[in-house]
Protein backbone atom coordinates (compact mmCIF):
# COMPACT_ATOMS: atom_id res chain seq x y z
CA UNK A 1 0.00 0.00 0.00
CA UNK A 2 1.11 3.51 -0.78
CA UNK A 3 -0.09 6.88 0.51
CA UNK A 4 0.69 9.79 -1.80
CA UNK A 5 2.03 13.03 -0.36
CA UNK A 6 -1.24 14.86 -1.06
CA UNK A 7 -3.26 12.11 0.65
CA UNK A 8 -0.80 12.23 3.55
CA UNK A 9 -1.54 15.92 4.16
CA UNK A 10 -5.30 15.25 3.98
CA UNK A 11 -5.07 12.33 6.45
CA UNK A 12 -2.78 14.27 8.81
CA UNK A 13 -5.32 17.10 8.99
CA UNK A 14 -8.10 14.66 9.87
CA UNK A 15 -5.87 12.98 12.46
CA UNK A 16 -5.15 16.35 14.10
CA UNK A 17 -8.88 16.88 14.64
CA UNK A 18 -9.18 13.31 15.96
CA UNK A 19 -6.18 13.35 18.29
CA UNK A 20 -4.84 9.97 19.33
CA UNK A 21 -6.49 8.06 16.48
CA UNK A 22 -4.73 5.89 13.92
CA UNK A 23 -5.77 4.81 10.44
CA UNK A 24 -7.21 1.28 10.57
CA UNK A 25 -7.67 -0.73 7.40
CA UNK A 26 -9.77 -3.89 7.28
CA UNK A 27 -11.57 -6.03 4.75
CA UNK A 28 -15.35 -5.96 5.08
CA UNK A 29 -16.45 -8.34 2.30
CA UNK A 30 -15.75 -9.33 -1.26
CA UNK A 31 -17.59 -8.08 -4.31
CA UNK A 32 -17.50 -8.77 -8.05
CA UNK A 33 -14.38 -6.62 -8.42
CA UNK A 34 -12.58 -8.06 -5.44
CA UNK A 35 -12.50 -7.34 -1.72
CA UNK A 36 -14.12 -4.28 -0.18
CA UNK A 37 -11.70 -2.42 2.05
CA UNK A 38 -12.74 -0.30 5.01
CA UNK A 39 -10.71 2.71 6.18
CA UNK A 40 -11.43 4.23 9.60
CA UNK A 41 -9.84 6.35 12.30
CA UNK A 42 -9.71 4.30 15.45
CA UNK A 43 -7.97 3.96 18.80
CA UNK A 44 -4.86 1.80 18.81
CA UNK A 45 -5.22 -1.51 20.63
CA UNK A 46 -2.46 -3.20 22.58
CA UNK A 47 -2.30 -6.11 20.12
CA UNK A 48 -2.10 -3.85 17.04
CA UNK A 49 1.01 -3.88 14.92
CA UNK A 50 1.31 -0.29 13.81
CA UNK A 51 3.04 0.36 10.49
CA UNK A 52 4.30 3.69 9.26
CA UNK A 53 3.37 4.45 5.64
CA UNK A 54 4.56 7.86 4.42
CA UNK A 55 4.75 8.99 8.07
CA UNK A 56 1.12 7.95 8.78
CA UNK A 57 0.42 5.44 11.57
CA UNK A 58 -1.57 2.60 10.02
CA UNK A 59 -2.93 -0.66 11.38
CA UNK A 60 -3.70 -3.21 8.70
CA UNK A 61 -5.85 -6.12 9.82
CA UNK A 62 -4.05 -9.42 8.99
CA UNK A 63 -6.69 -10.66 6.52
CA UNK A 64 -6.30 -7.45 4.51
CA UNK A 65 -2.53 -7.40 3.99
CA UNK A 66 -2.47 -9.20 0.62
CA UNK A 67 -5.40 -7.15 -0.69
CA UNK A 68 -3.46 -3.91 -0.21
CA UNK A 69 -0.47 -4.78 -2.39
CA UNK A 70 -1.72 -2.66 -5.31
CA UNK A 71 -3.68 -0.01 -3.35
CA UNK A 72 -2.76 3.68 -3.46
CA UNK A 73 -4.47 6.31 -1.32
CA UNK A 74 -4.50 9.58 -3.22
CA UNK A 75 -6.31 12.90 -3.28
CA UNK A 76 -8.60 13.89 -6.16
CA UNK A 77 -9.52 17.54 -5.76
CA UNK A 78 -10.59 17.51 -2.08
CA UNK A 79 -11.60 13.84 -1.83
CA UNK A 80 -9.56 10.91 -0.62
CA UNK A 81 -9.63 8.22 -3.30
CA UNK A 82 -8.50 4.60 -3.44
CA UNK A 83 -6.67 3.55 -6.58
CA UNK A 84 -6.04 -0.09 -7.38
CA UNK A 85 -3.13 -0.57 -9.75
CA UNK A 86 -3.98 -4.24 -10.31
CA UNK A 87 -7.75 -3.93 -10.73
CA UNK A 88 -9.38 -6.00 -13.43
CA UNK A 89 -12.90 -4.85 -12.61
CA UNK A 90 -15.30 -4.61 -15.53
SENU-39294 format. One line per 8 residues: their letters; for each residue y, x, z of N, C-alpha, C, O, CB. Coordinates in steps of 0.02 Angstrom, whole numbers, plus 50000, padded with zeros to 5 digits. Glycine has a CB too. Example, Ala and Ser with C-alpha at 12.3 -4.5 7.8 and 13.67 -1.06 7.14 Angstrom:
REM residues 2
as> 49716,50660,50390,49775,50615,50390,49835,50660,50390,49834,50712,50423,49776,50565,50452 ~ 49888,50642,50354,49947,50684,50357,50002,50645,50394,50057,50670,50402,49970,50704,50286
***
This chain:
REM residues 90
xxxxxxxx> 49941,50042,50000,50000,50000,50000,50062,50044,50000,50064,50097,50031,50000,49952,50061 ~ 50112,50020,49964,50176,50056,49961,50232,50007,49980,50228,49947,49967,50188,50086,49890 ~ 50283,50034,50011,50344,49996,50025,50401,50034,49992,50414,50091,50009,50356,49987,50104 ~ 50434,50001,49945,50489,50035,49910,50548,50044,49958,50550,50013,50011,50512,49993,49848 ~ 50593,50088,49940,50651,50101,49982,50695,50039,49992,50721,50028,50046,50693,50158,49952 ~ 50702,49998,49939,50743,49938,49947,50709,49887,49992,50742,49853,50032,50757,49906,49878 ~ 50642,49881,49988,50605,49837,50032,50608,49863,50104,50611,49824,50152,50532,49830,50009 ~ 50607,49929,50111,50611,49960,50177,50676,49939,50213,50674,49919,50271,50609,50037,50171
xxxxxxxx> 50732,49942,50178,50796,49923,50208,50795,49850,50228,50817,49832,50283,50854,49936,50158 ~ 50768,49807,50185,50763,49735,50199,50720,49723,50262,50741,49685,50307,50732,49698,50138 ~ 50662,49755,50265,50617,49746,50322,50648,49774,50386,50643,49743,50439,50549,49781,50309 ~ 50681,49832,50382,50714,49861,50440,50766,49814,50469,50772,49807,50530,50746,49929,50422 ~ 50805,49781,50426,50855,49734,50449,50823,49675,50486,50849,49653,50537,50898,49708,50391 ~ 50768,49650,50460,50733,49595,50493,50704,49619,50560,50706,49582,50609,50677,49567,50448 ~ 50678,49680,50561,50649,49706,50623,50702,49718,50676,50687,49712,50736,50612,49772,50608 ~ 50764,49734,50656,50817,49743,50705,50832,49677,50741,50843,49676,50801,50881,49769,50671
xxxxxxxx> 50832,49623,50703,50844,49556,50732,50786,49536,50777,50796,49501,50827,50854,49504,50676 ~ 50726,49558,50760,50665,49541,50798,50640,49603,50835,50585,49626,50823,50610,49513,50751 ~ 50682,49629,50879,50667,49691,50914,50598,49692,50944,50575,49643,50972,50718,49702,50969 ~ 50564,49749,50937,50499,49758,50966,50441,49732,50924,50383,49738,50944,50497,49726,51032 ~ 50456,49703,50867,50403,49675,50824,50382,49728,50773,50420,49773,50756,50428,49611,50788 ~ 50320,49721,50749,50294,49763,50696,50274,49718,50638,50267,49658,50646,50234,49807,50721 ~ 50264,49748,50580,50241,49712,50522,50165,49709,50524,50132,49761,50524,50266,49744,50456 ~ 50137,49649,50527,50064,49640,50529,50041,49610,50463,50070,49561,50438,50042,49594,50588
xxxxxxxx> 49989,49640,50434,49963,49617,50370,49890,49597,50379,49850,49635,50405,49971,49672,50315 ~ 49874,49536,50358,49806,49512,50364,49787,49472,50302,49830,49453,50262,49797,49468,50427 ~ 49723,49461,50293,49698,49422,50237,49683,49352,50263,49646,49343,50311,49635,49455,50205 ~ 49712,49301,50230,49702,49233,50254,49646,49196,50218,49610,49157,50249,49765,49194,50246 ~ 49637,49209,50154,49583,49177,50115,49580,49211,50048,49615,49260,50035,49595,49100,50108 ~ 49539,49185,50004,49533,49213,49937,49543,49157,49887,49515,49103,49894,49466,49248,49926 ~ 49583,49170,49836,49596,49120,49784,49569,49144,49717,49532,49193,49714,49671,49106,49779 ~ 49587,49109,49664,49562,49125,49597,49587,49193,49573,49556,49224,49529,49582,49071,49548
xxxxxxxx> 49641,49216,49600,49669,49281,49579,49657,49335,49631,49688,49388,49629,49744,49275,49566 ~ 49612,49322,49677,49597,49371,49728,49619,49348,49796,49637,49290,49805,49630,49437,49711 ~ 49617,49393,49845,49633,49375,49914,49706,49356,49924,49750,49382,49889,49615,49433,49959 ~ 49718,49311,49971,49786,49294,49991,49802,49336,50052,49764,49339,50100,49793,49217,50007 ~ 49859,49369,50049,49879,49415,50102,49937,49385,50141,49984,49358,50111,49897,49485,50074 ~ 49934,49390,50207,49985,49363,50251,50025,49421,50281,49996,49469,50307,49953,49319,50306 ~ 50091,49416,50278,50136,49465,50309,50174,49430,50364,50202,49376,50353,50184,49496,50257 ~ 50176,49460,50424,50211,49429,50480,50239,49483,50526,50213,49538,50530,50164,49381,50519
xxxxxxxx> 50293,49465,50561,50317,49508,50615,50283,49485,50678,50280,49425,50692,50396,49505,50622 ~ 50257,49532,50716,50215,49514,50773,50223,49568,50826,50248,49623,50813,50141,49506,50751 ~ 50201,49552,50886,50198,49601,50940,50138,49647,50929,50085,49624,50907,50195,49567,51010 ~ 50146,49710,50945,50090,49757,50940,50041,49742,50997,50061,49725,51052,50114,49831,50944 ~ 49977,49749,50982,49925,49739,51032,49895,49807,51048,49899,49854,51008,49869,49690,51006 ~ 49867,49813,51106,49840,49877,51129,49789,49905,51080,49788,49965,51068,49808,49869,51198 ~ 49748,49862,51051,49695,49885,51006,49719,49899,50934,49680,49923,50893,49640,49834,51004 ~ 49781,49884,50920,49807,49895,50852,49811,49969,50835,49828,50011,50876,49876,49863,50845
xxxxxxxx> 49796,49983,50773,49806,50050,50746,49867,50047,50700,49863,50024,50644,49742,50077,50708 ~ 49923,50070,50727,49986,50066,50691,49990,50123,50640,49978,50181,50656,50046,50068,50740 ~ 50007,50103,50578,50018,50152,50525,50092,50154,50510,50128,50106,50523,49977,50134,50460 ~ 50115,50208,50484,50185,50215,50463,50185,50219,50387,50157,50265,50357,50219,50278,50495 ~ 50216,50169,50355,50223,50168,50282,50297,50167,50266,50331,50118,50281,50185,50107,50250 ~ 50322,50220,50236,50393,50228,50221,50436,50214,50283,50486,50179,50279,50413,50181,50163 ~ 50415,50242,50339,50450,50238,50404,50448,50168,50435,50485,50155,50482,50521,50259,50396 ~ 50406,50123,50410,50398,50056,50439,50331,50054,50477,50280,50075,50451,50400,50001,50383
xxxxxxxx> 50333,50029,50539,50272,50021,50578,50233,49960,50552,50259,49905,50551,50288,50013,50654 ~ 50171,49973,50532,50130,49921,50501,50062,49921,50533,50032,49974,50546,50124,49932,50425 ~ 50036,49862,50548,49967,49854,50569,49931,49816,50514,49951,49761,50495,49962,49816,50638 ~ 49879,49846,50487,49839,49815,50435,49772,49796,50465,49735,49839,50488,49830,49863,50374 ~ 49758,49732,50464,49694,49708,50491,49637,49740,50450,49643,49745,50389,49690,49629,50489 ~ 49583,49760,50483,49529,49798,50449,49502,49765,50385,49488,49800,50337,49472,49807,50497 ~ 49495,49699,50385,49467,49665,50326,49515,49666,50266,49495,49648,50211,49450,49594,50344 ~ 49577,49687,50277,49628,49685,50225,49640,49753,50193,49673,49757,50141,49692,49659,50254
xxxxxxxx> 49614,49806,50222,49630,49873,50200,49616,49883,50125,49659,49909,50089,49590,49924,50240 ~ 49557,49865,50101,49540,49877,50031,49581,49833,49984,49593,49853,49927,49466,49864,50020 ~ 49603,49775,50007,49643,49730,49966,49711,49760,49950,49740,49746,49898,49651,49662,50001 ~ 49736,49801,49995,49805,49827,49989,49812,49890,49947,49867,49916,49940,49831,49840,50057 ~ 49758,49915,49919,49761,49977,49881,49814,49975,49825,49847,50025,49813,49694,49992,49851 ~ 49822,49918,49792,49867,49914,49735,49931,49874,49750,49969,49858,49704,49832,49882,49676 ~ 49943,49858,49814,50000,49816,49833,50063,49858,49843,50061,49912,49873,49983,49776,49897 ~ 50118,49832,49816,50184,49862,49827,50230,49808,49853,50237,49755,49823,50212,49895,49760
xxxxxxxx> 50263,49821,49910,50315,49777,49934,50381,49801,49904,50398,49860,49911,50318,49775,50013 ~ 50417,49756,49872,50479,49775,49839,50531,49721,49852,50516,49669,49882,50468,49785,49763 ~ 50591,49733,49829,50645,49684,49836,50667,49664,49767,50682,49706,49724,50704,49714,49877 ~ 50671,49598,49755,50694,49570,49692,50755,49528,49709,50749,49474,49739,50638,49527,49655 ~ 50814,49553,49691,50877,49524,49712,50878,49526,49788,50883,49581,49817,50887,49450,49685 ~ 50875,49470,49822,50876,49471,49896,50810,49445,49926,50808,49426,49984,50933,49428,49922 ~ 50757,49446,49886,50692,49420,49909,50640,49475,49910,50635,49516,49864,50669,49363,49863 ~ 50601,49476,49964,50545,49522,49969,50489,49496,49923,50470,49438,49928,50521,49529,50043
xxxxxxxx> 50464,49538,49881,50411,49518,49835,50351,49565,49842,50357,49623,49861,50437,49519,49762 ~ 50293,49538,49826,50230,49575,49828,50208,49586,49756,50198,49539,49719,50175,49537,49869 ~ 50201,49649,49738,50177,49666,49671,50106,49693,49677,50091,49730,49724,50224,49719,49637 ~ 50064,49675,49631,49995,49698,49631,49983,49736,49566,49977,49706,49513,49945,49639,49639 ~ 49980,49802,49571,49971,49844,49512,49905,49832,49478,49899,49844,49417,49977,49916,49531 ~ 49855,49809,49514,49788,49801,49485,49770,49729,49472,49711,49713,49463,49737,49831,49530 ~ 49818,49683,49471,49803,49612,49464,49778,49597,49394,49804,49621,49344,49865,49571,49478 ~ 49726,49555,49393,49700,49531,49328,49704,49455,49327,49666,49422,49293,49626,49555,49317
xx> 49751,49428,49364,49758,49355,49369,49780,49325,49303,49822,49354,49267,49807,49337,49425 ~ 49752,49267,49287,49769,49235,49223,49832,49192,49230,49853,49162,49181,49712,49192,49199
***
